Structures are given as structure tokens and as C-alpha cells.
Amino acid sequence: MEALSLLGFQLEQTFFGFNLIDRVALHESMFNLVWFGQGRWSWGDIYSMPVFLRRFWISKIRKMEDEAMAASEVRNQKAKPHQKPKVVKPPM
């Protein structure tokens, strides 16, 4: 019997895995969940969390941030412009 030749094997990745761009996006989303989760989850919780739950929580936090930003803009528009107080100087 003849040994298999290594010439037919490719060194390229042919199995499931993340390329560099996907890894950055994954870890960025995990960081955002830990950071904006305000202590609700640890890094290990997020890492082992199923993808659909991670996506759910990311969209939920994004929605809450958008609502808070919109409420802040409404408050800023309703606020009266800041007026400088009149300073009365004594006569000299």
C-alpha cells in the first residue's frame, strides 16, 4: 500500500471558523454587552451565551439607548435657552 501524498492537501482553512473581521465584530459585540449590561453578565456568561440570545440582548440595549437619546433630545428642545443674568453695577 502506498502512503497518501501531501500534495493534494490544501493549507487553507476549509472548516468553520472566523476570519479576522468576524472576530473583531464578535468581540466588539461581546464587549458592548458586558459594558452596557452594567454588571448583568460576566465575560464568561456572554462567551457561552447562545448567538440568538446575544443578538436579542444587543438589539434590546441598542433600542434602549436610542430611546434615551430621543428623550434627551426632546428635553433639550423643550428647555428654554440659557439667559445670562443681568448684572447691575453700582454707579461710580
C-alpha positions in Angstrom: 0.0 0.0 0.0 1.2 3.4 -0.8 1.2 6.3 1.7 -1.0 9.3 1.0 0.6 12.2 -0.8 0.5 15.5 1.0 0.4 17.3 -2.4 -3.4 17.1 -2.5 -3.9 18.8 0.9 -4.6 22.5 1.0 -3.4 24.6 3.9 -6.3 27.0 3.6 -9.0 26.9 6.2 -11.8 24.6 4.9 -13.8 24.2 8.2 -16.0 26.6 10.2 -14.1 29.4 11.7 -13.9 33.1 12.0 -11.9 35.3 9.8 -10.2 38.4 11.3 -13.1 40.8 10.5 -15.7 38.4 12.1 -13.5 38.0 15.2 -13.3 41.8 15.7 -17.1 42.1 15.3 -17.7 39.2 17.7 -15.5 40.6 20.4 -16.8 44.1 19.9 -20.4 42.9 20.4 -19.3 40.9 23.5 -17.5 43.9 25.0 -20.6 46.1 24.4 -22.8 43.6 26.2 -20.5 43.4 29.1 -20.0 47.2 29.2 -23.6 48.4 28.6 -25.0 45.5 30.6 -23.8 47.3 33.7 -22.7 44.2 35.5 -25.6 41.9 34.5 -23.3 39.5 32.8 -19.7 38.4 33.1 -17.4 37.8 30.1 -17.8 34.0 30.5 -21.6 34.3 30.5 -21.5 36.3 27.3 -19.0 34.0 25.7 -21.1 30.9 26.4 -24.4 32.6 25.6 -26.2 31.2 22.5 -25.9 33.5 19.5 -29.6 34.2 19.2 -29.7 35.4 22.9 -26.6 37.6 22.3 -28.3 39.2 19.3 -31.5 39.7 21.3 -29.8 41.5 24.1 -27.7 43.6 21.7 -30.8 44.8 19.9 -32.6 45.4 23.3 -29.7 47.5 24.6 -29.5 49.4 21.3 -33.2 50.1 21.4 -33.0 51.4 25.0 -30.0 53.7 24.1 -31.9 55.1 21.1 -35.0 55.8 23.2 -32.8 57.5 25.9 -31.1 59.6 23.2 -34.5 60.6 21.7 -35.8 61.6 25.2 -32.7 63.6 25.8 -33.2 65.5 22.5 -36.8 66.2 23.4 -35.8 67.6 26.8 -33.1 69.7 25.2 -35.5 71.2 22.7 -38.1 72.0 25.3 -35.6 73.7 27.6 -35.5 77.4 27.4 -32.3 78.9 26.1 -30.0 79.8 28.9 -30.0 83.5 29.5 -27.3 85.4 31.3 -28.4 87.0 34.5 -28.4 90.8 34.4 -25.5 92.2 36.4 -26.2 95.6 37.9 -23.1 97.5 38.5 -23.1 100.3 41.1 -22.5 103.8 39.8 -19.0 105.2 40.1 
